[in-house]
């Protein structure tokens, strides 16, 4: 746009045979220099992406001085033949280009000062020549400077906004990829950690039984082999994106695993729970909590008793897993385990808490759910697995 305006208006004037040759020759050279300098300066500016409200990097000073000198030559030549409508075109372009490199606070005084200065040269020449065009010689150049700055800065603002939006979309895409990698790492940690803990437990049990009860030891090792195959299958399913941990499966699996470890695992259910319509993502999260809590019982306690309580009350699904014989609180400082699950539940508008009272440790997860429909009064049912 800047180049086209200069070539259209100043170029037409340079080619006008009625204009004195002494004004046209230097103007032609200055116009070529001005066009090249404008292209370089504006191209450099369009590659920058300043922060909102901040000042961009400065322009190349050599090209800026060149553009200013060429603009001064064009203005002088036009004023020499009293062309009051043309002399301010090149200087106005230079002022507008300089303004693109300034912050909004720095542009205002520059443009205001340039507009006020543009009132003087034409007025002086008109008064000296006595041609009676004082109003035109004074006001038109000032208006041209203001208009040129406005026309150039408007598209520049749109350009910078589009660049920022494009950059934001790129960053959003990168964050989505990183979030998915973290989710995958968390799921893989949960699956492998749980399976390996159970495999280690059953292998230890089989080693103790091999002399006293070889038949049961062989059964335990067959179970270890099955668990290893399940771990491999679950890992493949996570990689393929198909596997979803469900609460029902994890509670049933937890009772079996805890019973195998000699822990009296008692589960409490509300019969209406199955009819609550709890969304699959919520059941997946609660399943992960159940798995992590079971793993912590095996790793961080000498438990003899454990309790699993799952019920829906007041529009909230509540899962509580407690055990005795707690040795130490689970390590949650590495970004996995309970801390990681707490962040995921909070993102789903839920909450995950844990507390220790002497040797008793409990993990409680709460997630919102829809209203319970189609169910009568809830009566807890207790069951024990050994």
C-alpha positions as CSV (number, residue, x, y, z in Angstrom):
1,X,0.0,0.0,0.0
2,X,2.8,2.4,0.9
3,X,4.7,1.7,-2.3
4,X,1.6,2.0,-4.5
5,X,0.5,5.3,-3.0
6,X,4.0,6.8,-3.6
7,X,4.3,5.4,-7.1
8,X,0.8,6.5,-8.1
9,X,0.9,10.1,-6.9
10,X,4.5,11.0,-6.8
11,X,5.4,9.0,-9.9
12,X,2.7,10.6,-11.9
13,X,4.0,14.0,-10.9
14,X,7.6,13.0,-11.8
15,X,6.4,12.0,-15.3
16,X,4.4,15.2,-15.9
17,X,6.1,17.1,-18.7
18,X,4.7,20.4,-17.4
19,X,6.8,20.1,-14.2
20,X,10.3,21.7,-14.5
21,X,13.1,19.2,-15.3
22,X,15.2,20.5,-12.3
23,X,12.5,19.3,-10.0
24,X,11.7,16.0,-11.8
25,X,15.2,14.5,-12.1
26,X,16.1,14.6,-8.4
27,X,12.5,13.6,-7.5
28,X,12.8,10.5,-9.7
29,X,16.0,9.4,-8.0
30,X,14.6,10.2,-4.5
31,X,11.3,8.3,-5.3
32,X,13.2,5.2,-6.2
33,X,15.2,5.3,-3.0
34,X,12.1,6.1,-1.0
35,X,10.2,3.1,-2.4
36,X,13.0,0.7,-1.7
37,X,13.6,2.0,1.8
38,X,9.9,1.8,2.6
39,X,9.7,-1.8,1.4
40,X,12.7,-2.8,3.5
41,X,11.5,-1.0,6.7
42,X,7.9,-2.3,6.4
43,X,9.0,-5.8,5.6
44,X,11.2,-5.8,8.6
45,X,8.3,-4.5,10.8
46,X,5.9,-7.2,9.6
47,X,8.3,-10.0,10.7
48,X,8.1,-8.7,14.2
49,X,5.5,-9.8,16.8
50,X,5.5,-7.3,19.6
51,X,3.7,-8.0,22.9
52,X,0.5,-6.2,23.3
53,X,1.3,-2.6,24.6
54,X,5.0,-3.2,24.2
55,X,7.5,-1.4,21.9
56,X,8.8,-3.6,19.0
57,X,12.4,-3.8,18.1
58,X,13.8,-0.7,16.5
59,X,14.1,-0.2,12.7
60,X,17.3,-0.5,10.8
61,X,18.8,3.0,11.3
62,X,20.6,3.1,8.0
63,X,17.4,2.5,6.0
64,X,15.5,4.8,8.2
65,X,17.9,7.7,7.6
66,X,17.9,6.9,3.8
67,X,14.1,7.0,3.8
68,X,14.1,10.3,5.7
69,X,16.6,11.9,3.3
70,X,14.7,10.7,0.2
71,X,11.5,12.0,1.7
72,X,13.1,15.4,2.4
73,X,14.3,15.7,-1.2
74,X,10.8,14.8,-2.6
75,X,9.2,17.4,-0.2
76,X,11.7,20.1,-1.2
77,X,11.3,19.5,-4.9
78,X,7.5,19.6,-4.7
79,X,7.5,22.7,-2.5
80,X,9.9,24.4,-5.0
81,X,7.1,24.3,-7.6
82,X,4.4,25.1,-5.0
83,X,2.7,21.7,-5.2
84,X,1.0,21.8,-1.8
85,X,-0.9,18.6,-2.2
86,X,2.1,16.4,-3.0
87,X,5.0,17.5,-0.9
88,X,3.8,15.8,2.3
89,X,3.2,12.3,0.7
90,X,6.8,11.0,1.2
91,X,7.4,12.6,4.7
92,X,3.9,11.3,5.8
93,X,4.9,7.8,4.8
94,X,8.2,8.0,6.7
95,X,6.4,9.3,9.8
96,X,3.9,6.4,9.6
97,X,6.6,3.9,9.1
98,X,8.5,5.2,12.2
99,X,5.2,5.0,14.1
100,X,4.8,1.3,13.4
101,X,8.0,0.6,15.3
102,X,6.8,2.5,18.4
103,X,4.5,1.5,21.2
104,X,1.0,3.1,21.3
105,X,2.1,5.6,23.8
106,X,5.1,6.6,21.7
107,X,3.1,7.0,18.5
108,X,0.7,9.7,19.7
109,X,3.3,12.4,20.3
110,X,5.2,11.6,17.1
111,X,2.0,11.8,14.9
112,X,0.8,14.9,16.8
113,X,4.1,16.6,16.3
114,X,4.3,15.7,12.7
115,X,0.8,17.0,12.0
116,X,1.6,20.3,13.7
117,X,4.9,20.6,11.8
118,X,3.2,19.9,8.5
119,X,1.3,23.2,8.9
120,X,4.4,25.2,8.5
121,X,6.3,24.5,5.3
122,X,3.3,25.1,2.9
123,X,2.2,28.1,4.9
124,X,5.7,29.7,4.6
125,X,6.0,29.0,0.9
126,X,2.4,30.3,0.2
127,X,3.0,33.5,2.2
128,X,6.3,34.1,0.5
129,X,4.8,33.5,-3.0
130,X,1.6,35.4,-2.2
131,X,-0.5,33.0,-4.2
132,X,-3.5,33.1,-2.0
133,X,-3.6,29.4,-1.2
134,X,-2.7,29.7,2.4
135,X,-5.5,27.5,3.7
136,X,-4.9,24.7,1.3
137,X,-1.1,24.9,1.8
138,X,-1.5,24.8,5.6
139,X,-4.3,22.3,6.2
140,X,-4.0,19.7,3.4
141,X,-0.5,18.5,4.3
142,X,-1.4,18.2,8.0
143,X,-4.5,16.2,7.2
144,X,-2.5,14.0,4.8
145,X,0.0,13.2,7.6
146,X,-2.8,12.2,10.0
147,X,-4.6,10.2,7.3
148,X,-1.5,8.3,6.2
149,X,-0.7,7.3,9.7
150,X,-4.2,6.1,10.4
151,X,-4.4,4.2,7.1
152,X,-1.1,2.4,7.8
153,X,-1.5,1.7,11.5
154,X,-5.0,0.3,11.1
155,X,-3.9,-2.7,8.9
156,X,-0.8,-3.1,11.0
157,X,-3.0,-3.6,14.1
158,X,-5.0,-6.2,12.2
159,X,-1.8,-7.9,11.1
160,X,-0.4,-8.1,14.6
161,X,-3.7,-9.4,16.0
162,X,-3.8,-12.1,13.4
163,X,-0.2,-13.0,14.1
164,X,-0.9,-13.3,17.8
165,X,-4.0,-15.4,17.2
166,X,-2.0,-17.7,15.0
167,X,0.8,-18.0,17.6
168,X,-1.9,-18.7,20.3
169,X,-3.3,-21.5,18.1
170,X,0.2,-23.0,17.7
171,X,0.9,-22.8,21.4
172,X,-2.6,-24.3,22.1
173,X,-1.7,-27.2,19.8
174,X,1.6,-27.8,21.6
175,X,0.0,-27.7,25.0
176,X,-2.6,-30.2,23.8
177,X,0.1,-32.6,22.7
178,X,2.0,-32.2,26.0
179,X,-1.3,-32.7,28.0
180,X,-1.9,-35.9,26.0
181,X,1.6,-37.1,26.7
182,X,1.2,-36.5,30.4
183,X,-2.2,-38.3,30.4
184,X,-0.6,-41.2,28.6
185,X,2.3,-41.3,31.1
186,X,-0.1,-41.2,34.0
187,X,-2.2,-44.0,32.7
188,X,0.8,-46.1,31.9
189,X,2.2,-45.5,35.4
190,X,-1.1,-46.5,37.0
191,X,-1.3,-49.7,34.9
192,X,2.3,-50.9,35.2
193,X,2.7,-49.9,38.8
194,X,-0.5,-51.7,39.9
195,X,0.3,-54.9,37.9
196,X,4.0,-55.0,39.0
197,X,3.0,-54.6,42.6
198,X,0.6,-57.5,42.5
199,X,3.1,-59.6,40.5
200,X,5.7,-58.9,43.1
201,X,3.3,-59.8,45.9
202,X,2.2,-63.1,44.4
203,X,5.8,-64.0,43.4
204,X,6.8,-63.5,47.0
205,X,3.9,-65.6,48.2
206,X,4.8,-68.4,45.7
207,X,8.4,-68.4,47.0
208,X,7.2,-68.9,50.6
209,X,4.8,-71.7,49.6
210,X,7.1,-73.6,47.2
211,X,8.4,-75.9,50.0
212,X,5.3,-76.2,52.2
213,X,2.6,-76.3,49.5
214,X,4.0,-76.8,46.0
215,X,0.6,-77.1,44.4
216,X,-0.6,-73.7,45.7
217,X,2.8,-72.2,44.8
218,X,2.3,-73.4,41.2
219,X,-1.2,-71.9,41.2
220,X,0.2,-68.6,42.4
221,X,2.8,-68.6,39.6
222,X,0.1,-69.4,37.0
223,X,-1.7,-66.3,38.4
224,X,1.6,-64.3,38.0
225,X,1.8,-65.4,34.4
226,X,-1.8,-64.3,33.9
227,X,-1.2,-60.9,35.5
228,X,1.9,-60.4,33.3
229,X,-0.2,-61.2,30.2
230,X,-2.9,-58.7,31.5
231,X,-0.3,-56.1,32.0
232,X,1.0,-56.5,28.4
233,X,-2.6,-56.4,27.1
234,X,-3.5,-53.3,29.1
235,X,-0.3,-51.6,27.9
236,X,-1.2,-52.3,24.3
237,X,-4.7,-51.1,24.9
238,X,-3.4,-47.8,26.3
239,X,-1.1,-47.3,23.4
240,X,-4.0,-47.9,21.0
241,X,-6.3,-45.5,23.0
242,X,-9.0,-48.1,23.7
243,X,-8.6,-49.0,27.4
244,X,-10.8,-47.4,30.0
245,X,-10.5,-48.1,33.7
246,X,-13.9,-48.7,35.3
247,X,-14.9,-48.4,38.9
248,X,-16.8,-51.7,39.0
249,X,-13.9,-53.7,37.6
250,X,-11.4,-52.0,39.9
251,X,-13.4,-52.6,43.1
252,X,-13.8,-56.3,42.2
253,X,-10.1,-56.6,41.3
254,X,-9.1,-54.8,44.5
255,X,-11.0,-57.3,46.7
256,X,-9.3,-60.2,45.0
257,X,-5.8,-58.7,45.2
258,X,-6.2,-57.6,48.9
259,X,-7.6,-61.0,49.8
260,X,-4.6,-62.7,48.1
261,X,-2.4,-60.5,50.4
262,X,-4.2,-61.8,53.5
263,X,-6.1,-58.5,54.0
264,X,-9.7,-58.6,55.2
265,X,-11.2,-56.3,52.5
266,X,-14.8,-55.3,53.2
267,X,-16.8,-53.5,50.6
268,X,-19.9,-51.4,51.2
269,X,-22.2,-50.5,48.3
270,X,-25.4,-48.6,47.9
271,X,-27.8,-50.7,45.7
272,X,-29.1,-47.6,43.8
273,X,-25.5,-46.7,42.8
274,X,-25.7,-48.8,39.6
275,X,-28.7,-46.8,38.4
276,X,-27.3,-43.3,39.0
277,X,-26.2,-42.9,35.4
278,X,-22.7,-41.8,36.5
279,X,-20.9,-40.7,33.3
280,X,-18.1,-43.0,32.0
281,X,-15.3,-40.4,32.5
282,X,-16.3,-40.1,36.1
283,X,-16.4,-43.9,36.6
284,X,-13.0,-44.0,34.9
285,X,-11.5,-41.4,37.3
286,X,-13.0,-43.2,40.3
287,X,-11.6,-46.5,39.0
288,X,-8.1,-44.9,38.9
289,X,-8.6,-43.7,42.5
290,X,-9.5,-47.3,43.5
291,X,-6.5,-48.7,41.7
292,X,-4.1,-46.2,43.3
293,X,-5.6,-46.7,46.8
294,X,-5.2,-50.5,46.5
295,X,-1.6,-50.1,45.4
296,X,-0.9,-47.8,48.3
297,X,-2.4,-50.4,50.7
298,X,0.0,-53.0,49.4
299,X,3.1,-50.7,49.2
300,X,2.8,-48.5,52.3
301,X,1.1,-50.5,55.0
302,X,1.1,-53.8,57.0
303,X,-2.7,-53.8,56.8
304,X,-4.9,-56.6,58.1
305,X,-8.2,-54.8,57.4
306,X,-9.3,-52.6,54.6
307,X,-12.7,-50.9,53.8
308,X,-14.1,-49.8,50.5
309,X,-17.2,-47.6,50.6
310,X,-19.0,-46.4,47.5
311,X,-22.3,-44.6,47.5
312,X,-24.2,-41.7,45.9
313,X,-25.7,-39.1,48.1
314,X,-26.9,-35.5,47.4
315,X,-25.9,-35.7,43.8
316,X,-22.3,-36.7,44.6
317,X,-20.6,-40.0,44.0
318,X,-18.3,-40.7,47.0
319,X,-15.6,-43.4,47.1
320,X,-13.7,-44.0,50.3
321,X,-10.8,-46.5,50.8
322,X,-9.3,-47.0,54.2
323,X,-6.9,-49.4,55.8
324,X,-5.1,-50.0,59.1
325,X,-1.4,-50.7,59.6
326,X,-0.2,-47.6,57.7
327,X,3.6,-47.4,57.8
328,X,4.0,-43.9,56.2
329,X,2.0,-41.6,53.9
330,X,2.3,-42.4,50.2
331,X,5.0,-40.5,48.3
332,X,3.0,-37.9,46.3
333,X,5.8,-35.4,45.6
334,X,6.8,-36.7,42.2
335,X,3.8,-35.6,40.2
336,X,2.2,-39.1,40.1
337,X,0.0,-41.1,42.4
338,X,-2.5,-39.2,44.6
339,X,-1.4,-35.7,43.7
340,X,-1.8,-36.4,40.0
341,X,-5.3,-37.9,40.6
342,X,-6.3,-34.9,42.7
343,X,-5.5,-32.6,39.9
344,X,-7.6,-34.7,37.5
345,X,-10.5,-34.8,39.8
346,X,-10.4,-31.1,40.4
347,X,-10.5,-30.6,36.6
348,X,-13.7,-32.6,36.7
349,X,-15.1,-30.4,39.5
350,X,-14.5,-33.1,42.1
351,X,-12.1,-33.5,45.0
352,X,-9.6,-36.1,46.3
353,X,-8.4,-36.0,49.9
354,X,-6.4,-38.3,52.1
355,X,-5.8,-38.3,55.9
356,X,-4.0,-40.4,58.5
357,X,-5.2,-41.1,62.0
358,X,-2.6,-43.1,63.8
359,X,-2.2,-46.3,61.9
360,X,-5.4,-45.8,59.9
361,X,-5.1,-44.2,56.4
362,X,-8.0,-43.2,54.2
363,X,-8.4,-41.9,50.7
364,X,-11.7,-40.2,49.7
365,X,-12.8,-39.2,46.2
366,X,-15.9,-37.1,45.5
367,X,-17.3,-36.4,42.0
368,X,-20.6,-34.7,41.0
369,X,-23.2,-36.8,39.3
370,X,-26.8,-36.4,38.0
371,X,-29.8,-36.9,40.2
372,X,-30.6,-40.4,41.3
373,X,-33.7,-41.6,39.5
374,X,-35.6,-44.9,39.4
375,X,-34.4,-46.1,42.7
376,X,-36.0,-46.7,46.1
377,X,-34.6,-46.0,49.5
378,X,-31.0,-47.1,49.7
379,X,-30.0,-49.8,52.1
380,X,-26.3,-50.5,52.5
381,X,-25.1,-54.0,51.9
382,X,-21.9,-55.2,53.4
383,X,-19.8,-58.0,52.0
384,X,-16.4,-59.4,53.0
385,X,-13.7,-61.0,50.9
386,X,-10.7,-62.8,52.2
